Amino acid sequence: MNDYDDLINRLRNAYKCCKDCGTRYGVYSVGCSSSWIGKCDICDAETYVTETRDYAYLITGIRRVEAARKSAGGARQ
């Protein structure tokens, strides 16, 4: 497994994320979110987190990383 695969796996399996990862890999899709102190499933930071559904389940980031993996020659068949 390479770095792209690891990141894609983290993004796909994340239940909660911090605001930094949410805005980096997703699109904020609600007007109000519940947040609590916890561990981000993407960067492992202990900070305020919210559910990934608030960032459209990070699908934008997943697609972006998959495209980068493909252009780097690491696409899975």
N, C-alpha and C positions, 0 to 999 in steps of 0.2 A: 504494500500500500504506500502510495506517495503522499506528499503534502496536500495536493489537490483532493485526493480521495479522502484523506483524513478530515479536511475542512468541510467537504460536501457531506460526509457522514455526520459530523458535528451539527451542521446546519439542519440536516434532515431530521435528526433525532432530538434536537433541542426542544425543551418544553418551556424554559424561561431564559430570558436574555436581559442584559443591561442595555441602557439607552445607547451607549456607544456602538455596540454590536448590532442593535436593532436598526439604527439609522445607517450603519455601514452596509448591512446585508438585506435590509427590508424596507418597506414603505409603511409609515405609520398610518393605520387605517381606521382609527377610532377617535372620538373626541375626548375620551376620558379613560384612563387605565388605573387599575389597582396595582400598587407596587409594594414591595416589601424587601427587607434586607435578606439577601440570599446569594448563592453562588451562580454566576452566569454559566450556562451550559456550553457556551462557545469559547470564551476567553478565560474562564475559571476565576474571574475577579469576584471578590466578596464585596457586594455593593447593592444598590437598589436594583431590583429586577422586576420584570413583568412577563406575562405569557407571550410566547411568540406569535400567537394569533393576532395580537395588537399590531404586529409588524407584518401582516399578511403571510404568516408562517415562513417568512424569510425566502420566499420563492424567487424574488428578484436576485438575491445574492447567490442562491443555488444555481440559477441559470447563468449568472455572470461567471462563477467559478467553473462551471462545466464548460463554458465557451473558452475560458482561458486554458483549461486542461486540454481541450481539443486542439487549440492553436499551438500548444506546446508539444503536441504529438503524443499526448498521454491518454487519448480517448479510449474508452473500453469498447470492445466490440460486442 
